[in-house]
């Protein structure tokens, strides 16, 4: 029998009261939701009846009696059974009467629990089972001993106690019937079914008849329903997509409700998902278990109005997340990382140039010693670290295209997509506050921007995916090349309506409220259009607890990828440009680690200051290379080193970068550049085995003597004898003895080579080390 809407029932009833000759059609099935009430919509094309009626008084109606009404019957049953068993025991007709009583009590306990569960009163199951067992024990006592007056008092006290539990845990249930109605109301008179009502709404929207095949309520009918529509002549799927906001207006949905279109069983049918209540307004906190998971499984992005979550698969898809400040974007990224923390086959690398606020909370438990591993495997909170991270990401992805292990895995699974696991994990590159990257004007910032786009384009099959977060949906922050590489579009609240369409790729055609956490999710390849959803809240306590619970699930970067990362040079980071042309970049500590082959291995050493701050410690002063004295390129009239000379130099604004030395073609590296960035080969490409090693390149001492860095280090450790020296101490002694400023990256390479050759021994036991000394023969 077709389902009737409340408006139909009210129409038929009022027609009968006013003496109308219109037939009254009885309503059947589940009642439609009372909020919103689309049936109250005045329909211009339909005859309406206006009447004045008094307000209906609310009535209290009994739904289900409380459990206390059954307590007297239980007591009576116990007394009857006890009397029969006692009489049978006295006459000898019933043997082992006490055993029968105890067995009946146990059987009754099972029945009491079963009835409680079926009757949806689980809270009362425990005391009902206990009451049945104690009643059996009491009956066995009466059958064996008789009827002492103390037993009767005990039974009465037990009955009173059971009655209290029943009143508390199984109370009487009431419901209020009859909601006050407005004094004057216009009611549609010709609507006989929910399908007919929606057909009229669509007719008014499209100015033509639109067949409605059926209306299917959601799991919670008050939240919404699906309207299955046959596409008539003259309309298309896109026509319904463009008319969603008009349909919501004609149906008079409450604020926050949307109408979403999705394909039907075939191309001639469309399904309208209609929210009847803004069920997304409810606040919810994220709930995530700590069991192992995989990147190949779906990740719940946000909560759907129908119930459940919208799922995304990030093994082969990159994601774009847009949202203005305060819209809940960082909370959404925390929700993503919370789910990714369970992946045993994927590493999480985060670029956050806005102080690392997205990543460091997931490292705090590791910094405090509460977790064995950090959830975020690598954090880049400055553009230099980000450039190195992107360069290594691309190098690993390119290596996996041709590596023997990658080819073996593809062939074993007969697929072009690289199978990943804990031994060869995928890499998820998350970027927060992408405005700092997209709007960067420096060379290193532009390299980061282009590297992220390139990674999203080329690394899908190799297990490297990008989650890019942007602050505004504008063309200067989101270029087309990056946008076309994204298969999952997420957009939270934006400042301008046009920005939703730029991020999602299609206008959601929604102009209602967007509270914090509300967002649209679009999968362009599905063709269904944006879906309105809501993310779940993640608190700092939840982050710390989840970091500790899932630390053991985090994988390590595979050994081959670590070797690939060690081979990346500064020239690779700069996109093939000569590092000597960019001395300010080449001097950065992360670039020194790159040349030393420790770009990935030394990531936490470079973050020592941040880790100490997370632990709440006083940040130590890190020993670094001594400050270089800037020697002027041209003499002045004042005495060298005097205050007058310094004043003249500042007044003339001498800058070596502005007045470079003029060097004839074919001459050696200018002394000016050598003073700034060290000898010529320090930032050049890493030497191959066939060429000379770094420690053999000649350098000139202050006296003009030609020697090598290796000889200088050998001289210092010989003079020190059995004394242990750090790398910085060795370089300071070289500078004091020979006036040669050895770069830290270069001395690290030479010391490592001397340790391998057995000339120098290394001690890593001290926290302020490592220490070196000459090998004692």
ZAMAR-953785 format. One record per residue (C-alpha): x, y, z. Coordinates in steps of 0.02 Angstrom, whole numbers, plus 32768, in hexadecimal, padded with zeros to 4 digits. Example, Ala and Ser with C-alpha at 12.3 -4.5 7.8 and 13.67 -1.06 7.14 Angstrom:
REM residues 2
82677F1F8186
82AC7FCB8165
//
This chain:
REM residues 777
800080008000
804F80A97FD4
809281118064
803381AE8090
807F825180CB
803A82AB8166
7FEF833280F9
7F8182B180A2
7F3C826E8146
7F1C831D818B
7EC3834E80E9
7E4E82B980EE
7E2782D381A6
7E03838B8194
7D99836C80FB
7D2C82F78162
7D1B837681F1
7CE88404817C
7C6D839A811B
7CD18394807B
7CA383127FF9
7D5D82EC7FD5
7D8482347FF9
7DEB82118096
7E7A819A806F
7EBE813C8106
7F78814C812A
7FE380B1813C
8098808A815E
811780F181BF
80F081A681E3
815582278185
81C5829F81E6
817783368239
821083A5821B
822183E8819B
816C83DE815F
816D83E880A2
80B583B980A3
808C846580E7
80D084B68049
8046851C7FF5
803684DD7F42
7FF585607EC9
7FBB84DB7E4D
7F51847E7ECE
7EAC84A97F24
7EC784D77FDA
7E5384DF8070
7E68855F80F9
7E1B853E81A3
7E29857A8257
7E3A84F582DC
7E6784F88395
7F1284C083CF
7F1D840583F1
7F4983E284A7
7FDD836D84C2
7FAB82C5850D
8019824E8572
8007819E852D
804980FC857B
80BF809E8507
810180138577
80E67FE6862F
81767FDF86A9
81C27F3D86E8
817F7F548799
80D17F138765
811B7E66874C
816E7E5B87F8
80CD7E208854
80B27D9987D1
81657D5F87E9
814F7D5588A7
80AC7CF58892
80FF7C79881B
818E7C5C8895
81147C3C8925
80AB7BC188BE
81437B5F8882
818C7B5B8932
80E87B1C897B
80D77A9188F9
818A7A56890E
817C7A5889CE
80DD79F289CA
81277977894E
81C5796689B9
816279448A57
80F878BE8A03
818C787189AB
813E788B88FF
81CA78FE88C7
827E78CC88E5
830C794888E0
829379D988EB
831F7A558910
83787A25886D
82DA7A478809
82CA7AF2885C
837E7B238836
836E7AE68782
82CE7B48876B
83257BE487AD
83B57BD28731
833D7BB386A0
82D77C4986D6
83757CB586D8
839A7C878623
82E77CB285F2
82ED7D588650
838C7D8E85F5
83447D5A854C
82A17DB88569
83017E5485A2
836C7E568505
82D87E3A8490
82747EC084EA
83037F3F84D8
83207F4A8593
83D17F0C85A1
83F27F6F8641
83737F0486A1
83BB7E5C866A
843C7E4C86F6
83CA7E65878C
833E7DFD873D
83B47D6A8727
83F17D7E87DA
833E7D86881A
83117CE587BE
83A87C888804
83877CC588B6
82D07C9588A4
83057BE58875
837A7BDC890B
82EF7C1B897F
82757B9A8938
82F57B0F8953
83097B468A08
824C7B438A26
823C7A9789D3
82C47A528A46
82A97AAD8AED
81F67AEB8AEF
81A77B968B0A
82067BF68B91
81CB7CA98BA9
82787CEF8B82
826E7CA88AD1
81CC7D058AB0
821B7DA98AEA
82B17D868A7A
82407D6989E3
81E17E0B8A04
82837E6E8A12
82C57E228971
82237E4C8916
822E7F018950
82E37F0C8915
82B67EC3886B
82277F40885E
829E7FD2887B
83167F9187F4
82857F7C877A
8246802C879A
82F58071877D
8333800686EB
828E7FD98696
821E807286B0
817480958666
818080E985BB
810D81778584
80FF81DE84E5
80B1828884C4
802C82838439
7FE0831B83E4
805083AE83B6
8000845C83BE
7FCD8494830E
7FCA854782CC
7F21859D82D0
7F2085BF8215
7F6D8546819A
7F64852B80DF
7F60847380B2
7F7584228006
7ED283CB7FDA
7EFE835A7F4A
7FA083047F82
7F7E824B7F9E
802F82047FAE
80E482337FCC
810D82107F15
808382877EDC
80C1830F7F50
817283047F0B
812D82FF7E59
80D883A67E7B
817883F07EC5
81DB83BC7E2B
815383FB7DB5
815E84A67E04
821D849F7DF7
822D846C7D40
818484B07D00
815884057CB9
811D835C7CF8
81A782F27D46
8179823C7D6E
81A782077E20
81BA81497E27
81CB81317EE3
820581837F84
8276811C7FF6
8297815980A9
8347815680EF
837480E58180
8336817081F1
829B81B08194
829C825681F1
8348827E81A8
831E826D80F0
82E68206805C
831381D27FAB
82A2820A7F1D
82B3819D7E82
828582047DE8
827281D97D31
82C8825B7CC4
824482A37C4F
825E82E47B9E
82B7838A7B98
831A836E7C3A
83C2831E7C5D
842882E47CF2
847F838E7CF4
83D583E47CFA
83B183937DA2
846083BB7DE2
844784737DB9
839984767E07
83C7842C7EB1
83BE84D27F0D
831784FB7EB9
82D084527EEB
830584727FA0
82AD851B7F99
820C84D47F50
820A844A7FD4
822984CD805C
82B5846880AE
82FC84AD814F
83A1850C8150
8437849A8139
83DA841580D6
841083EA8025
83D3838B7F8D
8456831F7F38
844882C57E93
8492821C7E67
847B81A47DD4
83F081247DDB
83E280737D9A
83F680AF7CE7
841081537C8B
835681787C85
8344817D7D42
838C81F47DC3
838B81EA7E81
837682847EEF
83BF82757F9E
835982F08006
8387832580B7
82E98349811C
8346837581BB
83F283C281D5
843583258228
84E9835E820A
84D883E48290
84F783648319
85A5836F8367
860882CD8364
86B8829D8394
872082298329
872181728358
87AF81078314
87EC805D834C
88A3802D8353
88A17F8E82EC
891A7F7E8259
88D97FBC81B2
89177FD98101
891E80678085
88BC7FF7800F
882480058082
87AA8094807B
87C2812880EE
8727817B813C
87348232810B
86988278815E
85EB824F819E
855C82438121
84AE82858148
846581D9811E
84D5818B81A4
857E8139818C
8614818E813B
864B81C0808D
86DF81528061
877A817A7FFB
8808810A7FC0
88AE81657FC5
891E80DA7F82
8908811C7ED2
88B381C37EF0
88F6826C7F27
888882E37F8B
886B839E7F89
882A83F18028
87EF84A68026
87AF851080B4
87C485BD80FC
881085DF81A7
87A2859B8233
873A852A81C4
877C84888211
87FE845E818D
888A84328207
881183C9826E
87E3836A81D0
889C834A81AD
88B1830A825F
881F8294823D
8878825581A1
891C823981FD
88C081DF8289
887F81628209
8926815781AD
898081308250
893680808245
89808060819A
8A0F7FE481A7
8A42800280F2
8A4D80BF80E1
8ABD814A8123
8A7A81F8814B
8AE6828D8118
8AA2833B8140
8ACF83E580F7
8A8B84728164
8AE48517814C
8A74856881CD
8AD785278262
8AAD846F824C
8A0D847882B2
89C183E68255
8A558370826B
8AAA83938311
8A16835A837E
8A2B82AD8330
8AE582AF835C
8AD282EC8410
8AB7823E845B
8B5682028405
8BB7829A8442
8B80827984F5
8BB281C184EB
8AFE818484F9
8AFD8137844A
8B7E80CC83F2
8B678126834B
8B1A81C98311
8A7981BE82AF
8ABA82418234
8B5C81FB81F0
8BA182A281AF
8B71835681D2
8BA283E98164
8B79848D81BB
8BE584FB814A
8BF68508808F
8CA984C3808B
8C74842380E3
8BDA841C8073
8C44842A7FD5
8CB2839A800D
8C1A8331803C
8BCA834C7F92
8C6D83267F37
8C8282827F96
8BCC82557F79
8BE282687EBE
8C8782097EC1
8C3781777F1D
8BA381767EA6
8C1381757E0C
8C7F80EB7E54
8BE6807F7E75
8BB980887DBE
8C5380207D91
8C937FCC7E2F
8C9E7F0D7E29
8C327EF67EC4
8BAA7F667E7C
8BAB7F067DD8
8BA37E607E34
8B0D7E997E9B
8AAE7ED87E03
8ACE7E387DA4
8A9A7DCA7E37
89F27E277E44
89E17E407D88
89BE7EFA7D9D
8A0A7FA07D6D
89E77FE87E1B
8A747FC37E96
8A377F547F26
8A6E7FA07FCB
8A837F558078
8AE87F738116
8B8A7F4280BC
8B6B7FBC802E
8AF2803F8071
8A9580C58013
8AB5817D8039
8A2981FA805D
8A6382AE8048
89F0832480A9
8A0083E08094
89A5845A8107
898F851480EA
89BE85068033
89B485C3801D
8A6585D4805F
8A9F855C7FD7
8A33859A7F48
8A5A86517F65
8B1486397F84
8B8086AA7F19
8C2A86627F49
8C7F85DE7EE0
8C72855A7F68
8BB8857D7F80
8B96856C7EC6
8BF584C87EC4
8B8584867F50
8AE884BA7EF3
8B1D846C7E4E
8B5D83D07EA7
8AB683AF7EFD
8A5983C17E59
8AD3834F7E00
8AC782CC7E89
8A0982CA7E7F
8A1582B27DC3
8A9882287DB2
8A9C81C17E52
89F0816E7E59
8A2680BF7E27
8AC380C77E93
8A6480DF7F37
8A83819A7F53
89E682037F6A
89C682B97F97
89468309800C
894D83C37FE6
88FB84438057
88D884F5801C
8892858D8074
883185DC7FE5
87E1859A7F48
883586147ED2
889F85FB7E38
893C86457E89
893785BE7F11
88F8852C7EA8
894185167DFB
88EA84AC7D78
8978842F7D6B
896884007E23
88AA84027E20
889F83877D8F
890C830A7DEE
889283047E81
880B827D7E84
87BD82AD7F2B
8780835F7F46
8753839D7FF5
8719844E8019
86EB849780C2
86A9854780DE
86EC85C88064
86E986858067
869786947FBB
861886227F6B
867B861A7EC9
870A85C57F24
86A485277F43
869685087E89
874F85287E6D
878284A77EF1
86FC84247ECE
86FE84357E12
864184517E13
85D084CE7E6A
857484787EFB
84E684F67EE3
84CE850A7F9D
84C885B17FF8
8492857B80A4
84F6857F8146
859F85268150
85CF85118208
867C84D58239
8698842481FC
861184278175
865B840180CB
863883C5801B
868D832A7FD5
8696830C7F1A
86DB827A7EB7
86E582BF7E05
86F782147DB7
865281D77E03
85EB82627DB3
8573826C7E46
859F831C7E7C
85CE83627F27
858983137FC6
8572837A8063
85C4832580F9
860E835181A2
86B6832581ED
86CD82E982A1
872C83428329
87DB830B8360
8821834B8405
88D883538440
88B782CA84C0
887682588436
8911827D83CC
8988824E8459
892981B08488
891D817883D2
89D5819E83B3
8A08812C8442
898F80A18414
89BE8098835B
8A7980BC8362
8AA480028350
8A467FFC82AB
8AB1807F8254
8B24803981CB
8BD5806D819C
8C0E80AF80F4
8C52801E8091
8D0F800B8087
8D1B802F7FCC
8CB780CF7FDF
8D2B8107806B
8DC080ED7FF8
8D68814F7F6F
8D4A81DC7FEC
8E0381DA801C
8E3581F17F65
8DCE828F7F4D
8E3D83297F3D
8E2183E37F51
8E2883F27E95
8D9583777E8C
8D3483DD7F0C
8D51847B7EA6
8D1284297E08
8DBC84187DB6
8DF984C87DDD
8EAA84E57E1A
8EA784F77ED9
8F3985717ED2
8EC785EE7E7E
8E5585EA7F18
8EC985F47FB0
8E3D86268029
8DE185858001
8E7E851B8002
8EAF855680B0
8E0D85188100
8E278486817B
8DB18413811E
8E17842B807F
8EB583FB80DD
8E5E835A8113
8E2B833D805E
8EDF83448024
8F1282D380B4
8E908252807D
8E28826D811C
8D9282CA80D6
8D1882448112
8D7F81F18199
8DA3829781F0
8CF182DA81EE
8CD882CA82AB
8D87830D82CF
8D5683AC8274
8CB483B082D9
8D0D839F8381
8CD6844D83B7
8C1E84298393
8C27838083EA
8C7483D18484
8BE984528487
8B6583C9847A
8BB583758511
8BAA84198570
8C66842A8581
8CCC84C98579
8D0584D784C5
8DC384C384C2
8E39852E845E
8E7084C383CD
8F2784C583A0
8F3784FB82EC
8FC28533827A
901985D382B2
8FD686728265
903986A081CC
908D874A81CD
905A87AD8133
90FB87F280EB
90DF88888078
910C88707FC3
915A891C7FB5
91C789798032
918D8A178088
91E98AAF80C5
91CD8A7D817B
92358A0481E0
9200894E81C2
918C890E824A
916B89B88296
90C08A0382BC
90DF8A868237
90F889FF81B4
905889A981EB
8FF98A4E81DC
903F8A6E812E
901489BF80F5
8F6289CF8135
8F4F8A7B80E7
8F8A8A3D803E
8F1D89A08052
8FA3892A8015
8F5388857FE5
8FBA87FF7F91
8F1D87BF7F39
8F09886D7EEB
8FBF88857EBB
900187DD7E85
90B787C77E58
90DE87D17DA0
913887317D71
9180870C7CC6
913886797C67
918785D47C97
91C986157D3D
91B185BC7DE3
911D85D77E55
9122868A7E97
9164869D7F46
90C786FF7F72
9053866D7F49
90C985F37F9E
90BF865A803C
900186558033
8FD685A28006
907A8545801A
90E184EE7F94
909784D47EEA
9065841E7EFB
900984257FA2
8F5C843B7F55
8F7F83EA7EAF
8F3583437E7D
8F6D82B07EE6
900D82667E98
8FFB81C07E43
907481307E6A
90D981537DCD
90FF82077E01
9166824C7E91
911982467F3D
90EA82E37F9A
917882DB8017
91FC82DC7F8D
91CF83877F44
926183FB7F6C
924D84927FDC
92C7851D8003
92FC854980B4
931D85F880F1
93D485E480C1
93A685AE8010
93D184F7802C
936684807FC3
931A83F18027
92758392803D
91EE839080C0
921C82DF80EC
92CE83118111
929483A1817C
9220833181E3
92AB82AE81F2
932083358234
92A4836E82B9
927982BF82FB
933282928302
9355832C836B
92C2830283DE
9306825283FD
928781F18467
921782898482
9166827A843D
9130830B83CD
9089833A837F
9078836C82C9
9065842382FA
9104841D8366
916783D082D8
912F84598261
915884E282DF
9208849E82F8
92238495823C
91EB854A822C
925E857F82BB
92F485228274
92E4854181B9
925D85C681A5
91FA854D8138
913D85508157
9103849D813A
90498488811D
8FED84158196
8FA383AE810A
904F839280BF
90A383658164
901682E98188
9034829280E2
90F0828880FE
90DF824A81B2
906581C38179
90E1818B80F4
916F81888173
9105812081EC
90E380A28161
919D809E8137
91CB807B81EC
922F811C8206
91B481698282
913E811B8300
90948163832B
9033816783D0
8F76818083CA
8F4E815A8481
8F48821084B8
8EB2827E8493
8F2483108464
8F8A82A583EB
8FBD8254837E
9074825A83B3
910D822B834C
91C282018372
925781AF831E
925680F2831D
92D280B5839F
933F802F8352
//
